[in-house]
Amino acid sequence: MHTSLYWLQYFSHNLTVKRIDWNTSPQLTKQEREIILKPLQAWQLGETSDGKLLLQATAKYAATVRDEHNYPAMQLFIKEEQKHGSNMGRYLDMIGEKRIKKNWADTAFRKVRGFNTSMEFWTMAVITIEGGAQIFYQSLKDATNCPLLKQICTDILIDEARHIEFQQERLLIMFNRKRRLMQNIAYNFYTIFYFATMLVIWVTYRRLFITGGNGFKKYYKKTKFKYRKTIGRLGEKGNAVFA
């Protein structure tokens, strides 16, 4: 388990690491462009959030637990997500495609977030979306032979792995503060939300997933694996759910 200070220092350093050679020219075939364009535009939009509501929930939570480093760590976490949106937007610019301003999935997710002020729900939701993002960006990376796009996806995948670890640790802290009955209720809610959301992600971007080598059976297998590494760990021995 890492402290918020550790994550603050990690994100501060990681934001200085450059993994993309922007001198590399985009190389997309017409068929590749047709498959990846709409999913790329949709996720680029999703990565551009200002994180205002998440920061409000973080400020409230950090004050409650008296963790002075939690808020600035979350600010840098959001900055990394915005970096992903910026990089994908730059790629769209380079291939002569527009950055969209509205998408039904993004609109729906933003509306759900608008009603949420709970740090616990925010954390669980971010873990879920980040898990889907890992499969999405790996599929995007494998769906074309464009070296620049592959670099962009690799950079995001490296970041996302640590993002999930960061959020999973925060969720465990909040989970362990609950009484046993509330842990059981929360655990079941997390599980339903996780798999329902991952199913929506599959239905929405299934063509890209399949092109990137992740048919439904493989997608579901990866989904279960990611669940066991994050939310599923809350039910392991040592936590009250199954103790």
C-alpha positions as CSV (number, residue, x, y, z in Angstrom):
1,M,0.0,0.0,0.0
2,H,1.4,3.3,-1.1
3,T,0.8,6.7,0.6
4,S,-0.7,9.7,-1.2
5,L,2.8,11.3,-1.0
6,Y,4.3,8.5,-2.9
7,W,1.6,8.9,-5.7
8,L,2.1,12.7,-5.7
9,Q,5.9,12.1,-6.3
10,Y,5.2,9.4,-8.9
11,F,2.8,11.4,-11.0
12,S,5.1,14.5,-10.7
13,H,7.9,12.5,-12.3
14,N,5.8,10.5,-14.8
15,L,4.4,13.7,-16.3
16,T,8.0,14.6,-17.3
17,V,8.6,11.3,-19.2
18,K,8.4,11.5,-23.0
19,R,7.6,8.3,-24.7
20,I,6.2,9.6,-28.1
21,D,8.3,10.7,-31.0
22,W,6.1,13.3,-32.7
23,N,8.4,13.4,-35.7
24,T,7.0,10.1,-36.7
25,S,4.4,10.5,-39.5
26,P,1.0,8.8,-39.2
27,Q,0.5,5.8,-41.4
28,L,-3.1,4.7,-41.7
29,T,-4.7,2.7,-44.5
30,K,-8.2,3.7,-45.6
31,Q,-9.6,0.6,-44.0
32,E,-7.8,1.1,-40.7
33,R,-9.0,4.7,-40.6
34,E,-12.6,3.6,-41.1
35,I,-12.4,1.2,-38.2
36,I,-10.6,3.3,-35.6
37,L,-11.8,6.8,-36.3
38,K,-15.1,7.0,-34.4
39,P,-13.8,5.1,-31.4
40,L,-10.7,7.2,-31.3
41,Q,-12.7,10.4,-31.5
42,A,-15.1,9.2,-28.7
43,W,-12.3,8.3,-26.3
44,Q,-10.3,11.4,-27.1
45,L,-13.4,13.4,-26.0
46,G,-13.7,11.4,-22.8
47,E,-10.1,12.0,-21.8
48,T,-10.6,15.8,-21.9
49,S,-12.7,16.2,-18.8
50,D,-11.5,19.0,-16.4
51,G,-12.1,16.7,-13.4
52,K,-13.9,19.4,-11.5
53,L,-16.5,17.1,-9.8
54,L,-13.9,14.5,-9.0
55,L,-11.7,17.1,-7.4
56,Q,-14.7,18.4,-5.3
57,A,-15.2,14.8,-4.0
58,T,-11.5,14.5,-3.4
59,A,-11.3,17.7,-1.4
60,K,-14.1,16.6,0.8
61,Y,-12.6,13.1,1.3
62,A,-9.1,14.4,1.9
63,A,-10.3,16.8,4.6
64,T,-12.2,14.0,6.3
65,V,-9.2,11.6,6.5
66,R,-6.7,14.5,7.0
67,D,-4.6,13.5,4.0
68,E,-2.9,16.6,2.7
69,H,-1.3,14.9,-0.3
70,N,-4.4,13.2,-1.6
71,Y,-5.8,16.3,-3.4
72,P,-2.6,17.3,-5.2
73,A,-2.0,13.7,-6.2
74,M,-5.5,13.5,-7.7
75,Q,-4.8,16.8,-9.6
76,L,-1.8,15.2,-11.2
77,F,-3.8,12.0,-12.0
78,I,-6.3,14.1,-13.8
79,K,-3.5,16.0,-15.6
80,E,-2.2,12.6,-16.9
81,E,-5.7,11.7,-18.2
82,Q,-5.8,15.1,-19.9
83,K,-2.4,14.4,-21.5
84,H,-3.9,11.3,-23.1
85,G,-6.7,13.4,-24.5
86,S,-4.2,16.0,-25.8
87,N,-2.1,13.4,-27.4
88,M,-5.0,11.7,-29.2
89,G,-6.3,15.1,-30.2
90,R,-2.9,15.9,-31.7
91,Y,-3.0,12.6,-33.6
92,L,-6.4,13.4,-35.0
93,D,-5.1,16.8,-36.1
94,M,-2.2,15.1,-37.9
95,I,-4.4,12.7,-39.8
96,G,-6.8,15.6,-40.8
97,E,-9.8,14.5,-38.7
98,K,-11.8,16.6,-36.4
99,R,-12.1,16.4,-32.6
100,I,-15.7,15.9,-31.7
101,K,-17.4,17.9,-29.0
102,K,-20.3,15.5,-28.2
103,N,-20.8,11.8,-28.0
104,W,-23.7,9.9,-26.5
105,A,-21.6,7.6,-24.3
106,D,-19.6,10.5,-23.0
107,T,-22.7,12.6,-22.4
108,A,-24.3,9.7,-20.5
109,F,-21.3,9.2,-18.3
110,R,-21.0,12.9,-17.6
111,K,-24.6,13.0,-16.5
112,V,-24.1,10.1,-14.1
113,R,-21.0,11.8,-12.7
114,G,-23.0,15.0,-12.2
115,F,-25.2,13.4,-9.6
116,N,-22.2,11.8,-7.7
117,T,-20.4,13.5,-4.8
118,S,-19.1,10.3,-3.2
119,M,-15.3,9.7,-3.3
120,E,-16.0,5.9,-3.0
121,F,-18.3,5.8,-6.1
122,W,-15.9,8.0,-8.1
123,T,-13.0,5.7,-7.3
124,M,-14.9,2.5,-8.1
125,A,-16.2,4.1,-11.4
126,V,-12.7,5.2,-12.4
127,I,-11.3,1.7,-11.7
128,T,-14.0,0.3,-14.0
129,I,-13.5,2.8,-16.8
130,E,-9.7,2.4,-16.6
131,G,-10.0,-1.4,-16.9
132,G,-12.1,-1.0,-20.0
133,A,-9.6,1.6,-21.3
134,Q,-6.7,-0.9,-21.0
135,I,-8.5,-3.3,-23.3
136,F,-9.6,-0.5,-25.6
137,Y,-6.1,1.0,-26.1
138,Q,-4.5,-2.4,-26.5
139,S,-7.1,-3.2,-29.2
140,L,-6.5,0.2,-30.8
141,K,-2.8,-0.4,-30.8
142,D,-3.2,-3.8,-32.5
143,A,-5.9,-2.7,-35.0
144,T,-3.4,-0.7,-37.2
145,N,0.2,-0.7,-38.3
146,C,0.7,3.0,-37.6
147,P,3.9,3.4,-35.6
148,L,2.8,6.8,-34.1
149,L,-0.5,5.5,-33.0
150,K,1.2,2.5,-31.4
151,Q,3.5,4.8,-29.4
152,I,0.5,6.9,-28.2
153,C,-1.3,3.8,-27.1
154,T,1.7,2.3,-25.4
155,D,2.2,5.6,-23.4
156,I,-1.4,5.5,-22.3
157,L,-1.2,1.8,-21.3
158,I,1.8,2.4,-19.2
159,D,0.0,5.3,-17.4
160,E,-3.3,3.4,-17.0
161,A,-1.6,0.4,-15.2
162,R,-0.4,2.8,-12.4
163,H,-3.7,4.7,-12.5
164,I,-5.6,1.5,-11.6
165,E,-3.1,0.7,-8.8
166,F,-3.5,4.2,-7.4
167,Q,-7.3,4.0,-7.4
168,Q,-7.5,0.4,-6.2
169,E,-5.4,1.3,-3.1
170,R,-7.7,4.3,-2.4
171,L,-10.8,2.1,-2.7
172,L,-9.4,-0.5,-0.4
173,I,-8.8,2.2,2.3
174,M,-12.4,3.4,2.1
175,F,-13.8,-0.1,1.9
176,N,-11.9,-1.2,5.0
177,R,-13.4,1.7,7.0
178,K,-16.9,0.2,6.6
179,R,-18.7,-2.2,8.8
180,R,-19.2,-5.8,7.6
181,L,-22.8,-5.4,6.4
182,M,-22.0,-2.3,4.4
183,Q,-19.0,-4.0,3.0
184,N,-21.2,-6.8,1.6
185,I,-23.6,-4.3,0.1
186,A,-20.9,-2.2,-1.4
187,Y,-19.0,-5.2,-2.8
188,N,-22.1,-6.5,-4.6
189,F,-22.9,-3.1,-6.0
190,Y,-19.3,-2.6,-7.2
191,T,-19.5,-6.0,-9.0
192,I,-22.8,-5.3,-10.7
193,F,-21.6,-1.9,-11.8
194,Y,-18.3,-3.2,-13.0
195,F,-19.6,-5.9,-15.3
196,A,-22.6,-3.9,-16.5
197,T,-20.3,-1.1,-17.5
198,M,-17.8,-3.4,-19.2
199,L,-20.6,-4.9,-21.2
200,V,-21.7,-1.5,-22.4
201,I,-18.1,-0.7,-23.4
202,W,-18.0,-4.0,-25.4
203,V,-21.3,-3.3,-27.2
204,T,-20.3,0.2,-28.1
205,Y,-16.8,-0.6,-29.4
206,R,-17.0,-4.3,-30.3
207,R,-15.9,-3.8,-33.9
208,L,-12.6,-2.2,-32.8
209,F,-12.1,-4.9,-30.1
210,I,-12.6,-7.6,-32.6
211,T,-10.2,-6.0,-35.1
212,G,-7.7,-5.6,-32.4
213,G,-7.9,-9.3,-31.6
214,N,-10.3,-9.2,-28.7
215,G,-13.5,-11.1,-29.6
216,F,-16.1,-11.3,-26.9
217,K,-14.7,-14.5,-25.3
218,K,-11.2,-12.9,-25.0
219,Y,-12.7,-9.6,-23.9
220,Y,-14.7,-11.2,-21.1
221,K,-11.7,-13.2,-20.0
222,K,-9.6,-10.0,-19.7
223,T,-12.5,-8.3,-18.0
224,K,-12.7,-11.0,-15.3
225,F,-8.9,-10.9,-14.8
226,K,-9.0,-7.1,-14.3
227,Y,-11.9,-7.5,-11.9
228,R,-10.0,-10.0,-9.8
229,K,-7.0,-7.7,-9.6
230,T,-9.0,-4.7,-8.4
231,I,-12.5,-4.9,-7.0
232,G,-12.2,-8.7,-6.5
233,R,-9.4,-8.2,-4.1
234,L,-11.8,-6.5,-1.7
235,G,-13.3,-10.0,-1.1
236,E,-10.0,-11.7,-0.4
237,K,-9.2,-13.1,3.1
238,G,-8.2,-10.2,5.3
239,N,-11.1,-8.1,4.3
240,A,-14.5,-8.4,6.0
241,V,-16.6,-9.5,3.1
242,F,-15.6,-13.2,3.3
243,A,-13.9,-13.1,6.7
